[in-house]
Amino acid sequence: MAEAKLVQDAKAVLGEGPSWDERSGLLLWVDIEGMKLHTYNPKNAETTTVALGKRIGAAVPMRSGGVLMAMEDGFYTYDPISGELRFRCNPEGRKPNTRFNDGKCDAAGRFWAGTMSLHDEPEQGVLYCLEPDFTIRTVIENVTCSNGIAWSPDNRTMYYIDSPTRRVMAYDYDLEIGAIANPRVAIEINEGAAMPDGMTCDAEGMIWVALWDGYGIRRWNPHTGELLEKIDVPAAQSSSCVFGGNGLNDLYITSARTGLSEADLARQPLAGGLFVYRTQVKGLPTYAFGG
């Protein structure tokens, strides 16, 4: 089995939401429970960490500059130069005691992000779509743990994960209007207690899925269900992944250490770190938010 290598020993409580900012050449990722925004520069291995005082589910670059984030109480924009954190909007009718989790932009610049219960209650979450004009649409309700989102290279299929279902769902996707239809199961996860978490897609249309409690990443063919590749990560709680680097063939992987005992941490001291694996295929870019 191939193995990812550590690039940032951040010891994140709950590392998540990675995205690649092509303009700056920086990898953005978050520590949800640590309430921090991290950056990693692969050219010189420099890192930055900003404490923002709120849980952050995901962070994506904006076409106009800066960063858009799904935080515990809504959508915010952040200017890394001035340090300004600006509240933009929050879905009406959101259930109490929920927070945003993973999120990603489609090729048209819409930000898709979902919520989950703060107390592990089932079906309290919703998948939302934030339009470039900051209007919000409710897309999928009764979600338990909204997680990975990805699109096929031709943008005609959207993949989505509600983690406890242990399934990757596929939907027909209309990029022009941001609509999904015809839900079906693409992948069933059957690896013990492992649950699918964050996800990305490569230029060949194959999906890469992080397995929470699965020590790694799996590459699947979503059309046939065939398991193509296994990437070992020295952290049980592998949480998400995204392609980055100049050639988009560096797979960056986040992880977590939340809930781990002292014995667990002794066995996996790098838990909560950021890892990278050089792939043989090119990934799809991180799309920025905005029209």
C-alpha positions as CSV (number, residue, x, y, z in Angstrom):
1,M,0.0,0.0,0.0
2,A,1.3,3.5,-0.8
3,E,1.8,5.9,2.1
4,A,1.2,9.6,2.5
5,K,3.9,11.7,4.1
6,L,3.5,14.4,6.8
7,V,4.0,18.0,5.7
8,Q,2.5,19.9,8.6
9,D,2.4,18.5,12.2
10,A,-0.4,20.8,13.2
11,K,-2.0,18.4,15.8
12,A,-5.4,19.7,14.7
13,V,-8.3,18.6,16.8
14,L,-10.5,18.2,13.7
15,G,-8.6,18.9,10.5
16,E,-11.0,19.3,7.5
17,G,-12.1,21.3,4.5
18,P,-8.9,21.5,2.4
19,S,-8.8,23.6,-0.9
20,W,-6.0,24.6,-3.3
21,D,-5.7,28.4,-4.0
22,E,-4.1,28.3,-7.5
23,R,-3.4,32.1,-7.5
24,S,-1.4,32.1,-4.3
25,G,0.0,28.6,-4.5
26,L,-1.3,27.9,-1.0
27,L,-3.1,25.0,0.5
28,L,-6.0,26.1,2.7
29,W,-7.4,23.9,5.4
30,V,-9.2,24.2,8.7
31,D,-9.3,22.9,12.2
32,I,-13.0,22.8,13.0
33,E,-12.9,22.4,16.7
34,G,-9.6,24.2,17.1
35,M,-11.3,27.2,15.3
36,K,-8.3,27.8,13.1
37,L,-7.6,28.5,9.5
38,H,-4.3,27.0,8.3
39,T,-2.2,27.6,5.1
40,Y,0.6,25.5,3.8
41,N,3.1,26.7,1.0
42,P,4.6,23.7,-0.7
43,K,7.4,25.8,-2.3
44,N,9.0,26.6,1.0
45,A,7.1,24.6,3.6
46,E,6.0,27.8,5.3
47,T,2.7,27.6,7.3
48,T,0.4,30.1,8.8
49,T,-2.3,29.6,11.4
50,V,-5.1,32.1,12.2
51,A,-7.4,31.6,15.2
52,L,-10.9,32.9,14.3
53,G,-12.9,32.1,17.4
54,K,-15.6,30.1,15.7
55,R,-15.8,26.6,14.3
56,I,-14.9,26.5,10.6
57,G,-16.2,23.7,8.5
58,A,-14.5,24.6,5.2
59,A,-12.6,27.3,3.4
60,V,-12.4,28.1,-0.3
61,P,-10.7,30.9,-2.3
62,M,-12.8,33.7,-3.8
63,R,-12.5,34.9,-7.3
64,S,-12.5,38.5,-6.0
65,G,-9.7,37.7,-3.5
66,G,-9.8,36.5,0.1
67,V,-11.4,33.4,1.5
68,L,-15.0,32.2,1.9
69,M,-15.8,30.1,4.9
70,A,-18.7,28.0,6.2
71,M,-18.6,28.6,9.9
72,E,-20.7,27.4,12.8
73,D,-23.2,30.2,12.5
74,G,-23.2,30.9,8.8
75,F,-21.1,32.1,5.8
76,Y,-18.2,34.5,6.3
77,T,-15.6,36.1,4.1
78,Y,-12.1,36.6,5.4
79,D,-9.4,39.0,4.2
80,P,-6.0,37.5,5.1
81,I,-4.2,40.8,4.5
82,S,-6.4,43.0,6.7
83,G,-7.6,40.2,9.0
84,E,-11.2,41.3,8.6
85,L,-13.7,38.5,9.2
86,R,-17.1,39.6,7.8
87,F,-20.5,37.8,8.3
88,R,-22.4,37.4,5.1
89,C,-25.4,35.3,5.6
90,N,-27.0,32.3,7.4
91,P,-29.7,30.0,6.1
92,E,-33.2,30.9,7.4
93,G,-34.8,28.2,9.5
94,R,-31.6,26.4,10.3
95,K,-32.1,23.9,13.1
96,P,-30.6,24.9,16.5
97,N,-27.5,23.1,17.7
98,T,-26.1,22.5,14.2
99,R,-22.9,23.6,12.6
100,F,-21.5,23.7,9.1
101,N,-19.2,20.9,8.0
102,D,-17.5,20.2,4.7
103,G,-18.1,22.4,1.6
104,K,-16.8,23.0,-1.9
105,C,-17.5,25.2,-5.0
106,D,-18.7,23.9,-8.4
107,A,-17.2,25.2,-11.6
108,A,-19.8,28.0,-11.8
109,G,-18.6,29.4,-8.5
110,R,-21.4,28.2,-6.2
111,F,-20.5,27.1,-2.7
112,W,-22.1,23.9,-1.6
113,A,-21.9,23.2,2.1
114,G,-23.8,21.2,4.6
115,T,-24.6,21.1,8.3
116,M,-24.7,18.5,11.1
117,S,-25.9,18.2,14.7
118,L,-23.5,19.4,17.4
119,H,-24.9,16.5,19.6
120,D,-24.8,13.6,17.1
121,E,-28.5,13.7,16.6
122,P,-29.6,12.0,13.3
123,E,-31.1,13.9,10.3
124,Q,-30.6,17.4,11.7
125,G,-28.4,18.6,8.8
126,V,-29.1,20.1,5.4
127,L,-27.0,20.5,2.3
128,Y,-27.2,24.1,1.1
129,C,-26.0,25.9,-2.0
130,L,-24.7,29.5,-1.7
131,E,-25.1,31.3,-4.9
132,P,-22.4,33.9,-6.0
133,D,-24.9,36.7,-5.0
134,F,-25.0,35.2,-1.5
135,T,-28.6,33.9,-1.8
136,I,-29.0,30.4,-0.2
137,R,-30.9,27.4,-1.5
138,T,-31.8,24.3,0.5
139,V,-31.0,21.3,-1.6
140,I,-31.1,18.1,0.5
141,E,-32.7,17.8,4.0
142,N,-32.6,15.2,6.8
143,V,-28.8,14.8,6.5
144,T,-27.0,13.4,9.5
145,C,-23.4,14.3,8.7
146,S,-22.9,16.3,5.5
147,N,-19.5,15.6,4.1
148,G,-17.6,15.1,0.9
149,I,-18.8,16.8,-2.4
150,A,-17.2,16.4,-5.8
151,W,-18.0,16.8,-9.5
152,S,-17.1,14.8,-12.5
153,P,-14.7,16.3,-15.0
154,D,-17.6,17.1,-17.4
155,N,-19.6,18.6,-14.5
156,R,-22.5,16.4,-15.4
157,T,-22.4,14.3,-12.2
158,M,-22.2,15.5,-8.5
159,Y,-21.1,13.1,-5.8
160,Y,-22.1,13.6,-2.2
161,I,-21.5,11.8,1.1
162,D,-23.7,11.7,4.2
163,S,-21.1,9.8,6.3
164,P,-23.3,7.5,8.5
165,T,-24.9,6.0,5.4
166,R,-21.5,4.6,4.3
167,R,-22.4,5.5,0.8
168,V,-21.2,7.9,-1.9
169,M,-24.2,9.1,-3.8
170,A,-24.2,10.2,-7.4
171,Y,-26.6,12.8,-8.9
172,D,-27.2,14.1,-12.4
173,Y,-25.9,17.7,-12.3
174,D,-27.0,20.7,-14.3
175,L,-24.1,23.2,-14.0
176,E,-26.0,26.0,-15.6
177,I,-28.7,26.2,-12.8
178,G,-26.9,24.2,-10.1
179,A,-29.6,21.5,-9.9
180,I,-29.3,17.8,-8.9
181,A,-31.5,14.9,-10.0
182,N,-31.7,11.1,-10.3
183,P,-30.0,10.0,-7.0
184,R,-28.2,6.7,-7.0
185,V,-25.6,4.8,-5.0
186,A,-22.1,5.0,-6.6
187,I,-20.0,3.4,-3.8
188,E,-20.8,1.3,-0.7
189,I,-18.1,1.4,2.0
190,N,-17.5,-1.9,3.7
191,E,-14.4,-1.6,5.7
192,G,-15.3,-2.3,9.3
193,A,-16.1,0.8,11.3
194,A,-14.7,3.1,8.6
195,M,-17.0,5.9,7.3
196,P,-16.6,8.0,4.1
197,D,-15.6,11.6,4.9
198,G,-14.2,14.2,2.5
199,M,-13.8,13.5,-1.2
200,T,-12.3,14.8,-4.4
201,C,-12.3,13.8,-8.1
202,D,-9.4,13.4,-10.6
203,A,-9.2,14.2,-14.2
204,E,-10.0,10.6,-15.2
205,G,-13.3,10.9,-13.3
206,M,-12.3,8.6,-10.4
207,I,-13.1,9.6,-6.9
208,W,-10.7,9.7,-3.9
209,V,-12.5,9.3,-0.5
210,A,-11.0,9.8,3.0
211,L,-12.0,7.1,5.4
212,W,-12.7,8.2,9.0
213,D,-11.5,5.4,11.2
214,G,-10.0,3.9,8.1
215,Y,-6.4,5.1,8.2
216,G,-6.3,6.4,4.7
217,I,-7.7,7.3,1.3
218,R,-9.4,5.0,-1.3
219,R,-9.6,5.7,-5.0
220,W,-12.8,4.2,-6.6
221,N,-14.3,4.0,-10.0
222,P,-17.7,5.5,-9.4
223,H,-19.2,4.0,-12.5
224,T,-18.3,0.4,-11.7
225,G,-17.7,0.5,-7.9
226,E,-14.2,-1.0,-8.4
227,L,-11.6,-0.1,-5.8
228,L,-8.5,1.1,-7.7
229,E,-6.0,2.3,-5.1
230,K,-5.4,2.5,-1.4
231,I,-3.3,5.2,0.3
232,D,-2.2,4.6,3.8
233,V,-2.2,7.6,6.3
234,P,-0.7,7.2,9.8
235,A,-3.8,8.7,11.3
236,A,-7.0,6.7,11.8
237,Q,-9.3,9.7,11.4
238,S,-8.4,10.7,7.8
239,S,-10.9,13.4,7.1
240,S,-10.6,14.9,3.6
241,C,-8.4,15.4,0.6
242,V,-7.8,17.7,-2.3
243,F,-5.4,18.0,-5.3
244,G,-2.9,20.8,-5.3
245,G,0.6,21.8,-6.5
246,N,1.6,23.1,-9.9
247,G,0.7,19.8,-11.7
248,L,-2.4,19.1,-9.5
249,N,-1.0,15.7,-8.7
250,D,-0.2,16.2,-5.1
251,L,-3.1,14.8,-3.0
252,Y,-3.3,16.8,0.3
253,I,-5.0,14.9,3.2
254,T,-6.3,16.3,6.5
255,S,-6.7,14.3,9.7
256,A,-8.0,14.6,13.2
257,R,-7.2,13.6,16.8
258,T,-10.6,14.4,18.4
259,G,-11.7,11.7,20.8
260,L,-8.5,9.8,20.8
261,S,-7.2,8.3,24.0
262,E,-3.6,8.7,25.2
263,A,-3.0,5.1,24.1
264,D,-4.4,6.0,20.6
265,L,-2.2,9.1,20.4
266,A,0.8,7.0,21.3
267,R,0.1,4.7,18.4
268,Q,-0.6,7.6,16.0
269,P,1.4,10.6,17.2
270,L,0.9,12.3,13.8
271,A,-2.9,12.4,14.1
272,G,-4.2,15.9,13.3
273,G,-1.5,16.5,10.7
274,L,-1.6,17.5,7.1
275,F,-0.2,14.8,4.7
276,V,0.6,14.6,1.0
277,Y,0.7,11.8,-1.6
278,R,2.1,12.2,-5.1
279,T,-0.4,10.6,-7.5
280,Q,0.1,9.2,-11.0
281,V,-2.9,11.1,-12.2
282,K,-3.9,14.8,-12.4
283,G,-6.6,16.1,-10.1
284,L,-9.3,18.5,-10.8
285,P,-8.8,22.1,-9.6
286,T,-10.4,23.8,-6.6
287,Y,-13.0,26.1,-8.0
288,A,-13.2,29.6,-6.4
289,F,-16.4,31.2,-5.2
290,G,-18.0,34.0,-7.1
291,G,-19.6,34.9,-10.4
